[in-house]
């Protein structure tokens, strides 16, 4: 990253980054990937970050409360977390606190009451919990259109929305991962909110496509992923010939088994290492990302697949959280149109033309410096 002479003279700004320790681990999970990108962005923006790691509450009594009377954002954080953060902030005279993930939002009230207005509280959202609660209700027990919703489900969703509204009263700025979530944040009462586009690291694969092979990667028991995959496979089944297969990567295996039993043209590969996945993906005519609802956060796997510079097809919901200036990402609005698009990708000539578009997207996507400058502008630093 090139640093200008002006940037070199900037003094680092001391800041505290509060996060669940699990989110700071070097692992391929979406929350971990977004956490690391937030950290790199803040550092590029000129913040000298001190990490404040915590482990969620695990005492037997607390776990029992969570099980018997679940409430959104309740009984998860360590009892002394907010007090310990305040003590450290006062000791080090820190003026900026970054709360990683909406899990940490409940401590904002205590921080504000004990630190006043001079200390800025910034929420780094990975997506609203209420969003996933809503989609889980909508597709409960495999049903659709809220076929199995109970009064307890409705109460739980209402509690999550009210909690999120309360938290935003004490937060100075919310950064989120997609444009549609900025509108929800405004509706919840966020004072200031901006979405930060994902960066796309270039990692082109030696692409040698099999003209019968499509690919999918994802956590299959995550409600939006499972719903999108099944809708796509149902549509593909209606129009596909015998010379097509979808290579399924991810878990858990129990959910994958039900899918391969229902759709014979799906081949399940299990969970693969990064090296194994890249070798496998280099044989796909295209990467299919079927998502037909606006779930929380953004799809981190899309950045990885785009960076491979192999053909990618998805939906408007599937590419939320991304922006680019050049290149055309093939999008479909419905399962039927996505299935038709997938079959077109099995034509090598079509796939090669789309593959060129992927390189243009990667090269014109925002860089870390671009996103860091956006942070500086939003926070007026």
Backbone torsions as a table, in degrees:
resi	resn	phi	psi	omega
1	UNK	NA	126.0	178.0
2	UNK	-78.2	131.9	-178.6
3	UNK	-114.7	125.4	-178.8
4	UNK	-72.5	164.1	179.2
5	UNK	-63.5	-32.6	177.9
6	UNK	-64.6	-43.5	-178.7
7	UNK	-65.9	-33.4	-178.7
8	UNK	-65.0	-29.9	-176.8
9	UNK	-85.6	-8.0	179.9
10	UNK	-70.6	134.1	175.1
11	UNK	-80.3	139.4	179.0
12	UNK	-63.7	145.8	-178.9
13	UNK	-102.4	119.4	-178.4
14	UNK	-67.7	131.9	-178.3
15	UNK	-147.9	154.3	178.4
16	UNK	-110.0	134.0	-179.4
17	UNK	-115.5	107.9	-175.7
18	UNK	-96.8	123.3	-174.3
19	UNK	-153.2	148.3	166.1
20	UNK	-57.2	131.2	-177.4
21	UNK	-58.3	-32.3	-178.2
22	UNK	-63.9	-29.4	-178.3
23	UNK	-75.7	-14.2	-178.2
24	UNK	-94.7	-0.4	-180.0
25	UNK	-75.1	151.5	178.2
26	UNK	-83.1	88.7	-178.6
27	UNK	-142.1	163.8	-175.5
28	UNK	-80.9	4.7	-178.9
29	UNK	-63.7	149.9	-177.9
30	UNK	-60.5	-41.5	180.0
31	UNK	-65.2	-40.6	179.2
32	UNK	-64.8	-42.3	179.8
33	UNK	-62.4	-46.1	-179.6
34	UNK	-67.4	-36.1	177.2
35	UNK	-61.1	-46.3	179.5
36	UNK	-64.1	-36.1	179.1
37	UNK	-70.1	-38.4	174.0
38	UNK	-58.9	-46.1	-178.9
39	UNK	-61.5	-46.7	179.8
40	UNK	-62.7	-37.9	179.8
41	UNK	-65.2	-45.4	-180.0
42	UNK	-64.1	-40.1	178.3
43	UNK	-65.6	-40.8	177.1
44	UNK	-66.2	-27.0	178.7
45	UNK	-78.6	-7.6	175.9
46	UNK	107.6	12.0	179.0
47	UNK	-90.6	136.6	172.2
48	UNK	-94.7	100.8	-168.8
49	UNK	-88.2	129.8	167.1
50	UNK	-107.3	130.7	-178.1
51	UNK	-87.3	134.3	171.9
52	UNK	-118.2	100.3	-176.5
53	UNK	-93.2	143.6	173.9
54	UNK	-136.6	161.3	175.2
55	UNK	-114.6	130.7	-179.1
56	UNK	-54.9	151.5	-178.3
57	UNK	-58.7	128.4	-177.1
58	UNK	-127.1	7.1	179.9
59	UNK	-62.1	147.4	-173.9
60	UNK	-57.1	-44.9	-178.6
61	UNK	-62.4	-40.8	179.8
62	UNK	-67.1	-42.4	178.3
63	UNK	-63.4	-35.7	178.3
64	UNK	-65.9	-40.7	177.0
65	UNK	-61.9	-43.0	-180.0
66	UNK	-62.0	-36.0	-176.7
67	UNK	-77.8	-43.7	-174.5
68	UNK	-79.1	-35.7	-178.7
69	UNK	-138.3	72.1	-177.1
70	UNK	-65.6	136.8	175.9
71	UNK	-137.2	139.5	178.8
72	UNK	-60.0	137.7	174.5
73	UNK	61.9	23.1	-175.4
74	UNK	-122.8	143.9	175.7
75	UNK	64.3	27.6	-178.5
76	UNK	-110.5	-41.8	-175.2
77	UNK	-83.5	149.2	175.8
78	UNK	-56.2	141.9	-175.0
79	UNK	-56.1	-39.3	-175.0
80	UNK	-95.4	9.5	-174.8
81	UNK	-57.7	-53.3	-176.6
82	UNK	-60.0	-43.8	179.8
83	UNK	-63.0	-40.9	-179.3
84	UNK	-67.6	-37.1	176.9
85	UNK	-64.7	-45.2	179.3
86	UNK	-59.7	-44.1	-179.9
87	UNK	-59.8	-44.3	-179.0
88	UNK	-68.6	-40.4	179.7
89	UNK	-61.9	-43.1	178.8
90	UNK	-67.5	-40.6	-178.8
91	UNK	-63.5	-42.3	-175.1
92	UNK	-95.7	-0.9	-177.8
93	UNK	53.8	50.6	-179.0
94	UNK	-86.2	136.9	-178.2
95	UNK	-108.7	-7.9	-177.6
96	UNK	-129.2	126.7	177.2
97	UNK	-122.9	124.1	177.0
98	UNK	-108.0	119.4	179.4
99	UNK	-97.0	115.6	-176.6
100	UNK	-88.0	124.9	-179.9
101	UNK	75.6	149.2	-179.7
102	UNK	-67.6	-14.2	176.1
103	UNK	-55.3	-32.9	-174.7
104	UNK	-86.1	-9.3	-175.2
105	UNK	-56.9	-32.1	-178.5
106	UNK	-59.4	-21.8	-178.8
107	UNK	-83.2	-5.6	-176.9
108	UNK	-60.1	-38.6	-179.1
109	UNK	-60.7	-48.4	-179.5
110	UNK	-64.4	-40.4	179.3
111	UNK	-61.3	-46.3	-178.3
112	UNK	-64.0	-43.7	-177.9
113	UNK	-66.2	-27.1	-175.8
114	UNK	-105.7	-10.6	-179.3
115	UNK	-118.5	-12.5	178.4
116	UNK	75.8	-167.4	-173.4
117	UNK	-85.3	-17.2	-176.4
118	UNK	-70.9	-25.8	178.3
119	UNK	-90.8	121.8	-176.9
120	UNK	-88.3	132.0	-179.5
121	UNK	-110.3	116.6	-175.8
122	UNK	-116.3	127.7	177.5
123	UNK	-98.1	124.6	176.0
124	UNK	-100.0	92.9	-174.4
125	UNK	-79.4	143.7	169.9
126	UNK	-110.4	13.2	-177.5
127	UNK	121.4	145.7	-177.9
128	UNK	-76.1	137.1	177.6
129	UNK	-63.5	-35.8	-178.9
130	UNK	-60.7	-29.9	179.9
131	UNK	-63.2	-47.5	179.3
132	UNK	-69.7	-35.0	176.8
133	UNK	-60.1	-42.8	-180.0
134	UNK	-60.8	-47.9	-178.0
135	UNK	-68.9	-33.3	176.1
136	UNK	-65.0	-38.4	175.9
137	UNK	-65.4	-43.8	-175.9
138	UNK	-61.7	-33.0	-176.1
139	UNK	-116.2	27.7	-174.6
140	UNK	-59.0	133.6	178.9
141	UNK	55.2	32.9	177.4
142	UNK	80.0	-1.7	179.1
143	UNK	-81.9	171.1	173.9
144	UNK	-130.0	171.4	178.8
145	UNK	55.4	37.0	173.3
146	UNK	61.3	37.5	-176.0
147	UNK	-67.3	-21.7	-175.9
148	UNK	-122.5	22.0	-176.6
149	UNK	-72.5	136.5	177.6
150	UNK	-110.8	169.6	177.0
151	UNK	-63.8	-32.5	177.0
152	UNK	-65.5	-38.0	176.7
153	UNK	-61.4	-45.1	-179.1
154	UNK	-64.1	-40.4	178.6
155	UNK	-63.9	-41.1	-178.9
156	UNK	-64.2	-42.1	177.9
157	UNK	-64.5	-43.9	179.1
158	UNK	-61.2	-42.2	178.9
159	UNK	-62.3	-38.8	-179.3
160	UNK	-65.8	-41.6	179.4
161	UNK	-65.7	-43.3	178.8
162	UNK	-63.8	-42.2	178.3
163	UNK	-60.1	-44.3	-179.0
164	UNK	-64.3	-37.2	175.5
165	UNK	-62.7	-44.3	-179.4
166	UNK	-62.9	-45.7	-178.4
167	UNK	-58.1	-40.2	-174.7
168	UNK	-67.7	-16.7	177.5
169	UNK	-64.9	-23.7	-172.6
170	UNK	-110.7	5.1	-176.3
171	UNK	-108.4	133.2	-176.7
172	UNK	-79.9	-36.4	-177.1
173	UNK	-150.1	141.8	175.6
174	UNK	-119.1	124.0	169.2
175	UNK	-102.9	133.2	178.8
176	UNK	-131.5	177.7	-166.9
177	UNK	-102.0	-1.3	179.1
178	UNK	-153.6	156.3	-176.3
179	UNK	-65.4	-38.2	-176.5
180	UNK	-66.2	-28.3	179.5
181	UNK	-73.8	-22.9	175.2
182	UNK	-63.5	-35.8	179.8
183	UNK	-69.6	-38.6	176.6
184	UNK	-65.2	-41.7	179.2
185	UNK	-61.0	-41.5	175.9
186	UNK	-60.1	-43.7	-179.8
187	UNK	-62.5	-33.7	178.8
188	UNK	-77.2	-10.4	177.1
189	UNK	102.9	14.8	177.9
190	UNK	-60.3	134.1	-178.2
191	UNK	-68.3	-46.5	179.8
192	UNK	-139.5	135.8	-177.8
193	UNK	-151.2	139.9	178.5
194	UNK	-145.8	147.9	173.7
195	UNK	-100.6	142.4	-179.7
196	UNK	-108.6	118.3	-178.2
197	UNK	-67.3	149.7	176.6
198	UNK	-70.9	144.8	168.1
199	UNK	-86.3	156.5	-177.7
200	UNK	-123.0	99.9	-180.0
201	UNK	-70.6	127.5	180.0
202	UNK	-73.1	127.7	177.4
203	UNK	-149.8	62.2	-173.7
204	UNK	-60.9	134.6	179.3
205	UNK	-94.0	154.6	172.3
206	UNK	-74.2	85.2	-168.1
207	UNK	-72.9	122.3	177.3
208	UNK	-137.3	81.0	-167.5
209	UNK	-71.6	143.0	169.1
210	UNK	-90.0	125.5	-172.3
211	UNK	-72.2	2.7	176.4
212	UNK	-116.2	2.5	-165.4
213	UNK	-113.8	124.9	170.4
214	UNK	-109.7	161.7	-179.5
215	UNK	-133.4	148.1	176.3
216	UNK	-139.6	138.0	175.2
217	UNK	-131.1	132.1	176.9
218	UNK	174.2	165.8	172.5
219	UNK	-81.7	108.4	-165.5
220	UNK	-76.7	-18.9	179.1
221	UNK	-92.8	1.2	172.7
222	UNK	-74.2	123.7	-168.9
223	UNK	-48.8	-53.3	-179.2
224	UNK	-61.7	-38.7	179.1
225	UNK	-64.1	-48.0	-178.0
226	UNK	-63.1	-45.6	179.8
227	UNK	-60.8	-47.4	-178.2
228	UNK	-63.1	-41.6	-179.9
229	UNK	-63.5	-46.1	-177.9
230	UNK	-66.5	-41.4	177.4
231	UNK	-60.5	-41.6	178.7
232	UNK	-65.6	-45.0	-178.3
233	UNK	-65.7	-36.7	176.1
234	UNK	-61.8	-41.8	179.6
235	UNK	-70.1	-39.7	-179.5
236	UNK	-66.6	-38.0	-178.7
237	UNK	-59.2	-32.8	-176.1
238	UNK	-72.8	-23.7	-172.6
239	UNK	-122.9	-8.9	-174.6
240	UNK	-81.8	146.6	173.2
241	UNK	-88.7	-174.0	-179.0
242	UNK	-73.1	-11.9	-174.7
243	UNK	-99.5	53.3	176.4
244	UNK	-150.8	139.9	174.5
245	UNK	-142.0	148.5	174.7
246	UNK	-110.0	122.0	-179.6
247	UNK	-90.3	115.6	-172.0
248	UNK	-101.4	120.2	179.4
249	UNK	-117.9	129.5	178.2
250	UNK	140.4	-166.3	-178.9
251	UNK	-155.3	178.7	6.1
252	UNK	-81.0	161.5	-176.0
253	UNK	-63.8	-34.4	-178.1
254	UNK	-60.0	-41.1	179.0
255	UNK	-72.6	-39.1	179.7
256	UNK	-61.2	-36.8	-179.1
257	UNK	-61.9	-40.8	179.4
258	UNK	-65.7	-31.4	-179.9
259	UNK	-72.9	-44.8	-177.9
260	UNK	-71.6	-25.0	174.9
261	UNK	-70.4	-34.2	-178.1
262	UNK	-82.2	-34.3	-176.1
263	UNK	-122.5	98.2	-175.1
264	UNK	-61.9	-22.0	-177.9
265	UNK	-83.5	3.4	176.7
266	UNK	-94.9	130.6	176.7
267	UNK	-112.7	120.5	-175.6
268	UNK	-93.6	126.5	-177.9
269	UNK	-106.2	-5.5	-178.7
270	UNK	76.9	-160.7	176.9
271	UNK	-88.8	133.7	-177.8
272	UNK	-116.5	151.6	171.9
273	UNK	-69.4	167.3	179.3
274	UNK	-58.0	-43.0	-179.1
275	UNK	-65.4	-43.3	179.0
276	UNK	-64.5	-40.3	-178.7
277	UNK	-65.3	-43.7	-179.4
278	UNK	-64.0	-39.9	177.6
279	UNK	-63.2	-41.9	179.9
280	UNK	-67.7	-47.1	-176.3
281	UNK	-63.8	-26.7	180.0
282	UNK	-67.2	-10.9	179.4
283	UNK	-101.3	-1.9	-176.8
284	UNK	-83.2	139.0	171.7
285	UNK	-67.4	-32.3	171.9
286	UNK	-163.1	157.4	173.3
287	UNK	-93.6	125.0	-178.7
288	UNK	-104.5	124.9	177.3
289	UNK	-120.1	86.3	-175.3
290	UNK	-88.2	106.1	179.3
291	UNK	-135.3	123.9	-174.2
292	UNK	-120.9	16.9	172.5
293	UNK	-141.0	155.0	-179.6
294	UNK	-88.5	90.5	180.0
295	UNK	-82.2	176.6	-174.3
296	UNK	-68.5	150.6	174.1
297	UNK	68.5	-137.4	178.0
298	UNK	-144.4	169.4	-179.6
299	UNK	-91.0	100.8	-178.1
300	UNK	-64.0	-29.7	-178.4
301	UNK	-66.0	-21.0	179.5
302	UNK	-67.0	-38.3	177.6
303	UNK	-61.5	-40.0	-179.9
304	UNK	-65.7	-46.8	-177.5
305	UNK	-67.5	-38.8	176.2
306	UNK	-64.1	-39.7	178.9
307	UNK	-63.4	-25.8	175.8
308	UNK	-68.0	-20.0	-178.3
309	UNK	57.7	42.2	167.8
310	UNK	-109.5	162.2	179.7
311	UNK	-58.3	136.1	178.6
312	UNK	-129.0	134.8	172.9
313	UNK	-126.9	141.4	-178.5
314	UNK	-155.9	-157.7	-177.6
315	UNK	-126.7	168.8	174.9
316	UNK	-56.3	-39.1	177.8
317	UNK	-68.0	-33.0	-177.8
318	UNK	-69.4	-26.4	-178.5
319	UNK	-106.0	17.1	176.3
320	UNK	-61.0	142.0	179.7
321	UNK	92.6	4.2	-178.7
322	UNK	-124.6	150.9	173.5
323	UNK	-146.8	153.7	177.7
324	UNK	-159.3	162.7	-176.2
325	UNK	-104.6	-21.6	-178.7
326	UNK	-137.5	154.8	179.4
327	UNK	96.7	151.0	-177.5
328	UNK	-118.4	116.9	176.1
329	UNK	-92.5	117.6	-179.3
330	UNK	-63.3	123.4	-177.8
331	UNK	-122.8	148.9	176.1
332	UNK	-133.5	143.4	-177.1
333	UNK	-86.4	-28.0	-172.6
334	UNK	-128.0	161.2	175.6
335	UNK	-57.6	-40.9	-179.3
336	UNK	-62.5	-45.4	-178.7
337	UNK	-70.5	-30.8	176.8
338	UNK	-69.4	-38.7	177.6
339	UNK	-63.7	-42.1	177.7
340	UNK	-63.2	-40.3	178.7
341	UNK	-64.6	-40.0	179.6
342	UNK	-61.7	-41.6	179.8
343	UNK	-65.9	-35.0	176.7
344	UNK	-62.3	-33.0	-178.9
345	UNK	-68.4	-16.6	178.1
346	UNK	-74.5	-11.8	172.2
347	UNK	-80.5	116.2	-173.0
348	UNK	-57.3	-39.9	-179.2
349	UNK	-63.5	-43.1	177.5
350	UNK	-63.5	-45.9	-178.0
351	UNK	-62.0	-39.6	179.8
352	UNK	-63.3	-41.3	178.5
353	UNK	-64.9	-40.6	178.7
354	UNK	-68.5	-35.7	179.4
355	UNK	-58.6	-36.4	178.4
356	UNK	-65.7	-33.6	178.4
357	UNK	-64.9	-33.5	-178.8
358	UNK	-63.6	-40.8	179.0
359	UNK	-62.7	-38.5	178.8
360	UNK	-65.4	-39.0	177.9
361	UNK	-62.1	-48.2	-178.6
362	UNK	-59.7	-43.7	-175.4
363	UNK	-72.9	-18.1	-178.1
364	UNK	-110.8	6.1	178.2
365	UNK	-75.9	158.0	179.1
366	UNK	-59.4	142.9	175.4
367	UNK	-92.2	170.3	177.4
368	UNK	-60.1	-38.0	178.2
369	UNK	-63.3	-40.2	178.0
370	UNK	-60.4	-46.7	-177.7
371	UNK	-68.7	-39.3	178.9
372	UNK	-62.2	-39.9	178.6
373	UNK	-66.1	-34.1	176.7
374	UNK	-64.7	-39.4	177.0
375	UNK	-62.2	-46.7	179.9
376	UNK	-60.1	-41.0	-179.7
377	UNK	-66.8	-43.1	-179.2
378	UNK	-63.9	-38.1	-177.5
379	UNK	-91.7	0.7	177.2
380	UNK	56.0	51.5	178.9
381	UNK	-120.5	NA	NA
